[in-house]
């Protein structure tokens, strides 16, 4: 029945309007959170830059250490992967892009005969690889949208322990780097072993004169050795903050797109409902006219016929 179709369309429109309210609210929440995440990421960068600067100056000044975090394996047999995703979905392709990049790296190394160890951060990566029967050695959840330095310290300690103990020979990190509100790139980078202090000094702005102007206790080498674990924590914390900002930015875009699509669908269904209502009215008029003619009422049906013709033309879809 036309009336039944009209009721069905009305229910669909009401449902979509409710969904639109939810997606709009989620868009506004994500917009607020991405600003805070960007501020946290910006606030953490001076700390990371200062640690890097001190290491550069010490290395340029001739300080050398034989730290386990700097040692490179003669033969890489097992690779660890730090995979940073979100705990929640509804963020467009944010999680899937990271997971696909990680799986490509993982399959490439397995094709070379190398073993793997997964450090999954976020429920999405954990669920994906567990469902596909990958071995997950470490899993971290519950803080993807607002990580703290303590979270980074805990993960960095376990990652460093696995590397120092020789359980893994190399560690890579896959996460989403936040560049701007409209640009976030999936990044695959080496995490451990660290670059040599000589490399850090040559790539940075370290100065032997600056290092010579300070007196370090107990020694420059001891200070450098103590700073390297902090350097690892700072790098991981920066990646977690970038990933959190990228998650909120992706969710804002996804929810805005969902809201816009809901609005377009409401307009389309409203037109269909109006056409169905007009068709229903036309049918009722036709029944009245047909009934009057059948009863031989002798009434003038010319006016009704004109109205019927006009309604039929209005009822045609736009």
C-alpha positions as CSV (number, residue, x, y, z in Angstrom):
1,X,0.0,0.0,0.0
2,X,1.2,3.6,-0.6
3,X,0.3,4.5,3.0
4,X,2.5,1.6,4.2
5,X,5.5,2.9,2.1
6,X,5.0,6.4,3.5
7,X,5.1,5.1,7.1
8,X,8.2,3.1,6.3
9,X,10.0,6.1,4.9
10,X,8.9,8.3,7.8
11,X,10.4,5.7,10.2
12,X,13.7,5.7,8.2
13,X,13.9,9.4,8.2
14,X,13.4,9.5,12.0
15,X,16.1,6.9,12.5
16,X,18.5,8.8,10.3
17,X,17.8,12.0,12.1
18,X,18.7,10.4,15.4
19,X,21.9,9.0,13.9
20,X,22.7,12.4,12.5
21,X,22.5,13.9,16.0
22,X,24.9,11.3,17.3
23,X,27.5,11.7,14.5
24,X,27.3,15.5,14.9
25,X,27.9,15.2,18.6
26,X,30.9,12.9,18.0
27,X,32.3,15.3,15.5
28,X,32.2,18.2,18.0
29,X,33.7,16.0,20.7
30,X,36.5,14.9,18.4
31,X,37.1,18.5,17.3
32,X,37.6,19.5,21.0
33,X,39.9,16.6,21.8
34,X,42.1,17.0,18.7
35,X,42.9,20.5,19.9
36,X,44.0,19.2,23.3
37,X,46.0,16.4,21.7
38,X,47.8,18.9,19.4
39,X,48.6,21.0,22.4
40,X,50.0,18.0,24.3
41,X,52.1,17.0,21.3
42,X,53.5,20.5,20.9
43,X,54.2,20.7,24.7
44,X,56.2,17.4,24.6
45,X,58.5,18.4,21.8
46,X,60.8,20.8,23.8
47,X,61.6,17.9,26.2
48,X,62.5,15.6,23.3
49,X,64.5,18.3,21.6
50,X,66.5,19.1,24.8
51,X,67.4,15.4,25.4
52,X,68.5,15.1,21.7
53,X,70.5,18.3,22.0
54,X,72.3,17.1,25.1
55,X,73.2,13.8,23.4
56,X,74.4,15.6,20.4
57,X,76.6,17.9,22.4
58,X,78.0,15.0,24.5
59,X,78.7,12.9,21.4
60,X,80.3,15.9,19.5
61,X,82.5,16.4,22.6
62,X,83.9,12.9,22.3
63,X,81.7,11.0,24.9
64,X,81.3,7.4,23.8
65,X,79.5,4.5,25.5
66,X,79.0,0.9,24.7
67,X,75.3,0.9,25.6
68,X,73.1,-2.2,24.8
69,X,70.5,0.0,23.1
70,X,73.2,1.0,20.5
71,X,74.3,-2.5,19.7
72,X,73.4,-3.9,16.3
73,X,73.0,-7.7,15.8
74,X,75.3,-9.4,13.4
75,X,72.3,-11.2,11.9
76,X,68.7,-10.2,12.3
77,X,66.7,-13.3,13.0
78,X,63.7,-11.8,14.9
79,X,62.1,-8.4,14.4
80,X,59.8,-6.7,16.9
81,X,57.0,-4.5,15.8
82,X,55.4,-1.7,17.9
83,X,52.0,-1.1,16.3
84,X,50.1,1.9,17.5
85,X,46.4,2.0,16.8
86,X,43.2,3.1,18.6
87,X,41.0,1.4,21.2
88,X,37.9,2.6,19.3
89,X,36.7,2.7,15.7
90,X,34.5,5.2,13.9
91,X,37.7,7.0,12.8
92,X,37.7,6.4,9.0
93,X,40.7,4.5,7.7
94,X,43.0,5.5,10.7
95,X,43.3,2.0,12.1
96,X,43.2,0.0,8.9
97,X,46.0,2.0,7.3
98,X,48.3,1.3,10.2
99,X,47.4,-2.3,10.4
100,X,47.9,-2.9,6.6
101,X,51.3,-1.2,6.8
102,X,52.3,-3.4,9.7
103,X,51.0,-6.6,8.1
104,X,53.0,-5.7,4.9
105,X,56.2,-5.3,6.9
106,X,55.5,-8.5,8.9
107,X,54.8,-10.6,5.8
108,X,57.9,-9.3,4.0
109,X,60.2,-10.2,7.0
110,X,58.5,-13.6,7.3
111,X,59.1,-14.3,3.6
112,X,62.8,-13.7,4.4
113,X,62.6,-16.4,7.1
114,X,62.7,-14.0,10.1
115,X,60.6,-14.5,13.2
116,X,58.5,-11.7,14.7
117,X,57.3,-10.3,18.0
118,X,54.3,-8.0,18.2
119,X,53.8,-5.1,20.7
120,X,50.2,-4.1,19.9
121,X,49.1,-0.8,21.3
122,X,45.3,-0.3,21.0
123,X,42.4,-2.8,20.9
124,X,42.1,-2.6,17.1
125,X,45.5,-3.9,16.3
126,X,45.3,-6.5,19.1
127,X,41.9,-7.7,17.8
128,X,43.0,-7.8,14.2
129,X,46.2,-9.8,14.7
130,X,44.7,-12.1,17.3
131,X,41.8,-13.0,15.1
132,X,44.2,-13.9,12.3
133,X,46.2,-16.2,14.7
134,X,49.3,-14.0,14.9
135,X,51.4,-14.4,18.0
136,X,51.0,-11.3,20.2
137,X,53.7,-11.1,22.9
138,X,52.7,-7.8,24.4
139,X,49.3,-5.9,24.4
140,X,48.5,-2.5,25.7
141,X,45.0,-1.0,25.7
142,X,42.9,1.7,27.4
143,X,44.9,4.9,26.7
144,X,45.2,5.4,23.0
145,X,43.2,8.6,22.9
146,X,45.0,10.2,25.9
147,X,48.4,8.6,26.6
148,X,50.6,9.6,29.5
149,X,54.3,9.5,29.9
150,X,53.9,6.7,32.4
151,X,52.3,4.6,29.6
152,X,55.2,5.4,27.3
153,X,57.7,4.5,30.1
154,X,56.1,1.2,30.8
155,X,56.0,0.2,27.1
156,X,59.6,1.5,26.5
157,X,60.9,-0.5,29.4
158,X,59.4,-3.8,28.1
159,X,60.6,-3.1,24.6
160,X,64.1,-2.2,25.7
161,X,64.2,-5.3,27.9
162,X,63.2,-7.5,25.0
163,X,65.9,-5.9,22.9
164,X,68.7,-6.0,25.5
165,X,68.0,-9.6,26.5
166,X,68.4,-10.6,22.8
167,X,64.8,-11.8,22.5
168,X,64.5,-9.6,19.4
169,X,67.4,-8.3,17.2
170,X,65.6,-5.3,15.8
171,X,62.5,-3.3,16.6
172,X,60.4,-1.2,14.2
173,X,57.6,1.2,15.0
174,X,54.4,1.7,12.9
175,X,52.2,4.6,13.8
176,X,50.4,7.6,12.3
177,X,52.4,10.8,12.2
178,X,50.4,14.0,12.8
179,X,51.4,16.7,10.4
180,X,48.3,18.9,10.3
181,X,44.5,18.7,10.7
182,X,44.2,17.6,7.1
183,X,47.3,15.5,6.8
184,X,48.4,12.4,8.8
185,X,50.8,9.9,7.4
186,X,51.4,6.3,8.3
187,X,55.1,6.0,9.3
188,X,57.3,2.9,9.5
189,X,60.6,3.7,11.3
190,X,63.4,1.9,13.1
191,X,63.1,2.1,16.8
192,X,65.9,0.0,18.2
193,X,68.9,-0.2,18.0
194,X,69.4,3.5,18.3
195,X,71.5,5.4,15.9
196,X,75.1,5.7,17.1
197,X,75.9,8.8,19.1
198,X,78.3,9.8,16.3
199,X,75.4,9.7,13.8
200,X,73.2,11.7,16.1
201,X,75.9,14.3,16.5
202,X,76.6,14.5,12.8
203,X,72.9,14.8,11.9
204,X,72.2,17.3,14.7
205,X,73.7,20.6,15.8
206,X,76.0,19.2,18.5
207,X,79.0,21.2,19.5
208,X,82.2,20.1,21.2
209,X,82.7,23.6,22.5
210,X,79.3,23.5,24.2
211,X,80.1,20.2,25.8
212,X,83.5,21.4,26.9
213,X,82.0,24.4,28.7
214,X,80.1,22.1,31.2
215,X,81.4,19.8,33.9
216,X,79.5,16.6,34.1
217,X,79.3,14.4,37.2
218,X,80.2,11.6,37.4
219,X,81.4,11.7,33.8
220,X,80.1,12.6,30.3
221,X,79.9,8.9,29.5
222,X,77.8,8.2,32.5
223,X,75.4,11.1,31.7
224,X,75.1,9.9,28.1
225,X,74.4,6.3,29.3
226,X,71.7,7.5,31.6
227,X,70.1,9.7,28.9
228,X,69.7,7.0,26.2
229,X,66.8,5.2,28.0
230,X,65.1,8.6,28.5
231,X,65.6,9.2,24.8
232,X,63.8,6.0,23.9
233,X,60.9,6.9,26.2
234,X,60.7,10.4,24.7
235,X,60.6,9.0,21.1
236,X,57.8,6.6,22.0
237,X,55.8,9.2,23.9
238,X,56.0,11.5,21.0
239,X,54.7,8.8,18.7
240,X,51.8,8.0,21.1
241,X,50.8,11.7,21.2
242,X,51.1,12.0,17.4
243,X,48.9,8.9,17.0
244,X,46.3,10.3,19.5
245,X,46.1,13.6,17.6
246,X,45.8,11.7,14.3
247,X,43.0,9.5,15.8
248,X,40.9,12.4,16.8
249,X,41.5,14.3,13.5
250,X,40.5,11.2,11.6
251,X,37.4,10.7,13.7
252,X,36.3,14.3,13.3
253,X,36.6,14.0,9.5
254,X,34.7,10.6,9.5
255,X,31.9,11.9,11.7
256,X,31.5,15.1,9.6
257,X,31.3,12.9,6.4
258,X,28.7,10.7,8.2
259,X,26.7,13.8,9.2
260,X,26.7,15.2,5.7
261,X,25.7,11.9,4.2
262,X,22.8,11.6,6.7
263,X,21.6,15.1,5.7
264,X,21.7,14.1,2.0
265,X,19.9,10.9,2.7
266,X,17.2,12.7,4.7
267,X,16.5,15.0,1.7
268,X,16.3,12.1,-0.7
269,X,13.9,10.1,1.5
270,X,11.8,13.2,2.2
271,X,11.3,13.5,-1.5
272,X,10.3,9.9,-1.8
273,X,7.9,10.2,1.1
274,X,6.3,13.3,-0.5
275,X,5.9,11.4,-3.8
276,X,4.4,8.4,-1.9
277,X,2.0,10.7,0.0
278,X,0.9,12.3,-3.3
279,X,0.4,8.9,-4.9
280,X,-1.7,7.9,-1.9
281,X,-3.9,10.9,-2.3
282,X,-4.3,10.4,-6.0
283,X,-5.3,6.8,-5.4
284,X,-8.0,7.8,-2.9
285,X,-9.4,10.4,-5.3
286,X,-9.5,7.8,-8.1
287,X,-11.4,5.4,-5.8
288,X,-13.9,8.1,-4.9
289,X,-14.5,9.0,-8.6
290,X,-14.8,5.3,-9.6
291,X,-17.3,4.7,-6.8
292,X,-19.4,7.7,-7.8
293,X,-19.5,6.6,-11.4
294,X,-20.3,3.0,-10.5
295,X,-23.2,4.2,-8.4
296,X,-24.4,6.3,-11.3
297,X,-24.7,9.4,-9.1
298,X,-24.6,11.5,-12.2
299,X,-22.3,14.0,-10.5
300,X,-20.0,16.1,-12.6
301,X,-16.6,14.5,-12.4
302,X,-14.8,16.9,-14.7
303,X,-13.4,18.9,-11.8
304,X,-12.3,15.8,-10.0
305,X,-10.6,14.6,-13.2
306,X,-8.7,17.8,-13.5
307,X,-7.6,17.6,-9.9
308,X,-6.6,14.0,-10.4
309,X,-4.5,14.9,-13.5
310,X,-2.7,17.7,-11.6
311,X,-2.0,15.5,-8.6
312,X,-0.7,12.7,-10.8
313,X,1.8,15.1,-12.4
314,X,2.9,16.3,-9.0
315,X,3.3,12.8,-7.7
316,X,5.9,11.9,-10.3
317,X,9.4,11.7,-8.7
318,X,11.6,14.9,-9.1
